[in-house]
């Protein structure tokens, strides 16, 4: 469904609507990750449209950075391709603005905190709001240094998605869970992003514990690479985040193969796997 004209909803409202629709339709959320500008801006726009048409709940848009913190080799390579192709923050915001004018699927920028800080926190958030972003995912955001970004995001009505890892101490995880807006990103395994063959045994217990500490949906990411794994996670969490496997679809698309179609078909498989009936 295309975005309606009139007063634009806030990013948090867009996410709330998207998760509410999942509940109504008895399915879990699917949040693919794509790198902005990989292999170029035009392709990113086409891929986002394909992801939307495949039924994704929302989409994380990776902001290419020369020194990624928690990204594995697949996503690191995509950042390099995007930067070499001339991707910039301005171009990324332009892609978001064009997409959000005609599509209701929320987009979240996954960006390094150092990149946000260097560009000015207030300025960065305002540019995000103006472009139509629903919020930010900031993997390297220290809890102790997050107040200003949190304040600016709340003022703009944008989500600030926080991450909890398997090694996060309980008290710290509790605070992160309570302060996350939009949704809570539950990192399934320690280490960098990438495709894994199996999910950790204690994931169910971790999600159950986090549910008691957070009022927002809990999405699981890192290591989910197949529809079967997405189905497993959908049985216990509110949704899945799939990054490296989606980016690999872009990487593997050969001449004569439609990159948007390849990504869209994979996302469609994930969406079907996350239906509850």
C-alpha positions as CSV (number, residue, x, y, z in Angstrom):
1,X,0.0,0.0,0.0
2,X,1.4,3.4,-1.0
3,X,1.9,6.0,1.7
4,X,-1.2,8.2,2.2
5,X,-1.1,11.9,1.6
6,X,-1.6,14.4,4.5
7,X,0.2,14.7,7.8
8,X,3.1,12.3,7.7
9,X,3.3,9.8,10.5
10,X,6.3,9.7,12.7
11,X,8.9,6.9,12.3
12,X,7.8,5.2,15.5
13,X,4.2,5.3,14.4
14,X,5.1,3.8,11.0
15,X,6.9,0.9,12.9
16,X,4.0,0.5,15.3
17,X,1.6,0.2,12.3
18,X,3.8,-2.3,10.6
19,X,4.1,-4.5,13.6
20,X,0.3,-4.2,14.3
21,X,-0.3,-5.4,10.7
22,X,1.9,-8.4,11.3
23,X,-0.1,-9.3,14.4
24,X,-3.4,-8.9,12.5
25,X,-2.2,-11.1,9.7
26,X,-0.7,-13.8,12.1
27,X,2.9,-13.5,11.0
28,X,6.2,-12.4,12.4
29,X,8.1,-9.4,11.2
30,X,10.8,-9.7,8.5
31,X,13.4,-7.0,8.4
32,X,15.9,-7.4,5.6
33,X,19.2,-5.4,5.5
34,X,20.6,-3.9,2.4
35,X,23.6,-1.6,1.9
36,X,22.8,1.8,0.6
37,X,24.6,2.2,-2.8
38,X,25.5,-1.4,-3.4
39,X,26.2,-1.6,-6.2
40,X,24.8,1.9,-6.9
41,X,21.9,4.2,-5.8
42,X,19.6,3.2,-8.6
43,X,19.9,-0.5,-7.8
44,X,19.3,0.2,-4.1
45,X,16.0,2.0,-5.0
46,X,14.9,-0.9,-7.1
47,X,15.9,-3.4,-4.4
48,X,13.9,-1.5,-1.8
49,X,10.8,-1.6,-4.0
50,X,11.3,-5.3,-4.6
51,X,11.6,-5.9,-0.8
52,X,8.5,-3.9,-0.2
53,X,6.5,-5.8,-2.8
54,X,7.8,-9.1,-1.2
55,X,6.0,-8.2,2.0
56,X,8.8,-7.2,4.3
57,X,7.8,-5.4,7.5
58,X,10.6,-2.9,7.5
59,X,14.1,-2.6,6.1
60,X,17.5,-1.7,7.5
61,X,19.6,0.4,5.2
62,X,23.2,0.1,5.9
63,X,25.2,3.4,5.7
64,X,28.6,2.5,4.2
65,X,31.5,3.2,6.5
66,X,35.2,2.6,6.0
67,X,35.6,1.1,9.4
68,X,32.5,-1.1,10.2
69,X,32.3,-2.3,13.8
70,X,30.3,-5.6,13.9
71,X,30.0,-6.5,10.2
72,X,31.3,-9.7,8.7
73,X,33.1,-10.0,5.3
74,X,29.9,-10.1,3.2
75,X,28.6,-6.7,4.5
76,X,32.1,-5.2,4.7
77,X,32.6,-6.0,1.0
78,X,29.2,-4.4,0.2
79,X,30.3,-1.2,2.0
80,X,33.5,-1.2,-0.1
81,X,31.5,-1.6,-3.3
82,X,29.2,1.2,-2.3
83,X,31.9,3.6,-1.3
84,X,33.9,2.9,-4.5
85,X,30.7,3.7,-6.5
86,X,30.5,7.1,-4.8
87,X,27.8,6.5,-2.2
88,X,27.5,9.4,0.2
89,X,25.2,10.4,3.1
90,X,23.4,12.9,0.9
91,X,22.7,10.2,-1.8
92,X,21.5,7.8,0.9
93,X,19.0,10.3,2.3
94,X,17.9,11.0,-1.3
95,X,17.2,7.3,-1.8
96,X,15.2,7.2,1.4
97,X,13.2,10.4,0.5
98,X,12.3,9.1,-2.9
99,X,11.2,5.7,-1.6
100,X,9.2,7.0,1.5
101,X,7.2,9.4,-0.7
102,X,5.3,6.5,-2.3
103,X,5.8,3.5,0.0
104,X,4.7,2.9,3.6
105,X,7.4,0.4,4.6
106,X,9.5,1.9,7.3
107,X,13.2,2.3,6.6
108,X,15.9,2.4,9.3
109,X,19.4,3.6,8.8
110,X,22.0,1.3,10.3
111,X,24.9,3.7,11.0
112,X,28.1,3.8,13.1
113,X,27.8,6.2,16.0
114,X,31.1,7.8,15.1
115,X,29.6,8.7,11.7
116,X,26.6,10.2,13.3
117,X,28.7,12.1,15.9
118,X,31.1,13.4,13.2
119,X,28.2,14.9,11.2
120,X,26.5,16.4,14.3
121,X,23.8,14.4,16.1
122,X,21.0,17.0,15.8
123,X,21.8,17.6,12.1
124,X,22.0,13.9,11.3
125,X,18.6,13.2,13.0
126,X,16.9,16.1,11.3
127,X,18.2,15.0,7.9
128,X,16.8,11.5,8.7
129,X,13.5,12.9,9.7
130,X,13.2,15.1,6.7
131,X,14.0,12.2,4.4
132,X,11.3,10.0,5.9
133,X,13.5,7.6,7.8
134,X,11.7,5.7,10.6
135,X,14.7,5.6,12.8
136,X,18.2,4.4,13.4
137,X,20.0,1.2,14.4
138,X,23.4,2.1,15.9
139,X,25.4,-1.0,16.7
140,X,28.3,0.8,18.4
141,X,26.3,3.2,20.5
142,X,27.5,3.1,24.1
143,X,24.6,3.2,26.6
144,X,26.4,5.9,28.6
145,X,26.8,8.2,25.6
146,X,23.4,7.8,24.1
147,X,21.4,10.5,25.9
148,X,21.7,13.2,23.2
149,X,20.9,10.9,20.3
150,X,18.0,9.5,22.3
151,X,16.7,13.0,23.0
152,X,16.9,14.1,19.4
153,X,15.2,10.9,18.1
154,X,12.4,11.2,20.6
155,X,11.9,14.8,19.6
156,X,11.7,13.8,16.0
157,X,9.5,10.8,16.6
158,X,12.2,8.5,15.2
159,X,13.0,5.1,16.6
160,X,16.4,4.4,18.2
161,X,16.8,0.7,18.1
162,X,19.3,-0.7,20.6
163,X,21.1,-4.0,20.5
164,X,21.5,-6.7,23.2
165,X,24.2,-9.3,22.7
166,X,24.8,-12.7,24.3
167,X,27.6,-11.2,26.3
168,X,25.7,-8.2,27.6
169,X,25.5,-8.3,31.4
170,X,21.9,-8.7,32.7
171,X,21.6,-5.3,34.4
172,X,22.9,-3.6,31.3
173,X,20.7,-5.7,29.0
174,X,17.7,-4.7,31.2
175,X,18.5,-1.0,30.8
176,X,19.0,-1.3,27.0
177,X,15.7,-3.2,26.6
178,X,13.8,-0.6,28.5
179,X,15.3,2.3,26.5
180,X,15.0,0.8,23.0
181,X,12.3,2.3,20.8
182,X,10.7,0.9,17.7
183,X,12.0,-2.6,18.5
184,X,14.8,-4.3,20.3
185,X,17.5,-5.9,18.3
186,X,18.5,-9.2,19.9
187,X,21.8,-10.4,18.6
188,X,21.6,-14.2,18.4
189,X,25.3,-14.9,18.6
190,X,28.6,-13.3,19.7
191,X,30.9,-12.0,17.0
192,X,30.3,-10.3,13.6
193,X,27.4,-10.5,11.2
194,X,27.3,-13.5,8.9
195,X,25.5,-16.6,7.9
196,X,25.4,-19.5,10.4
197,X,24.3,-23.1,10.1
198,X,22.5,-23.3,13.4
199,X,20.9,-21.0,16.0
200,X,22.2,-21.0,19.7
201,X,20.4,-23.3,22.1
202,X,19.8,-20.6,24.7
203,X,18.1,-18.2,22.3
204,X,14.6,-19.0,23.5
205,X,15.5,-18.4,27.2
206,X,17.1,-15.0,26.3
207,X,14.1,-13.9,24.3
208,X,11.7,-14.9,27.1
209,X,13.8,-12.9,29.6
210,X,13.9,-9.8,27.3
211,X,10.1,-9.9,26.8
212,X,9.7,-9.3,30.5
213,X,12.0,-6.3,30.3
214,X,10.8,-4.5,27.2
215,X,7.6,-3.1,25.8
216,X,8.7,-3.1,22.2
217,X,8.8,-6.1,19.7
218,X,12.0,-8.2,19.9
219,X,13.6,-9.0,16.6
220,X,16.5,-11.5,16.2
221,X,19.4,-10.9,13.9
222,X,23.0,-12.1,13.2
223,X,23.4,-15.5,11.7
224,X,19.9,-16.0,10.1
225,X,20.5,-17.1,6.5
226,X,17.7,-19.4,5.5
227,X,13.9,-19.6,5.5
228,X,14.0,-22.6,7.9
229,X,16.1,-20.6,10.4
230,X,13.7,-17.7,10.1
231,X,10.8,-20.1,10.8
232,X,12.6,-21.3,14.0
233,X,13.1,-17.8,15.2
234,X,9.5,-16.8,14.3
235,X,8.3,-19.4,16.7
236,X,9.8,-17.5,19.7
237,X,10.5,-13.9,18.7
238,X,8.5,-11.1,17.1
239,X,10.5,-11.1,14.0
240,X,13.8,-11.7,12.2
241,X,16.5,-9.5,10.7
242,X,18.4,-10.9,7.8
243,X,21.5,-9.1,6.5
244,X,24.4,-11.1,5.1
245,X,22.2,-13.5,3.2
246,X,20.3,-10.7,1.5
247,X,23.5,-8.8,0.7
248,X,24.9,-12.0,-0.8
249,X,21.9,-12.1,-3.2
250,X,23.1,-8.8,-4.5
251,X,26.7,-9.9,-4.7
252,X,25.8,-13.1,-6.5
253,X,23.4,-11.6,-9.1
254,X,25.1,-12.1,-12.4
255,X,24.6,-10.3,-15.7
256,X,21.2,-11.2,-17.0
257,X,19.9,-11.9,-13.5
258,X,17.6,-9.2,-12.0
259,X,19.2,-8.1,-8.7
260,X,15.9,-6.8,-7.4
261,X,14.1,-10.0,-8.4
262,X,16.8,-12.2,-6.7
263,X,16.4,-10.2,-3.4
264,X,12.7,-10.0,-3.7
265,X,12.3,-13.8,-4.2
266,X,14.5,-14.5,-1.2
267,X,12.6,-12.0,1.0
268,X,9.3,-13.5,-0.1
269,X,10.6,-16.9,1.1
270,X,11.4,-15.4,4.5
271,X,8.0,-13.7,4.7
272,X,6.2,-17.0,4.0
273,X,8.3,-18.8,6.5
274,X,7.3,-16.3,9.2
275,X,3.6,-16.9,8.8
276,X,2.1,-18.5,12.0
277,X,-0.7,-20.5,10.3
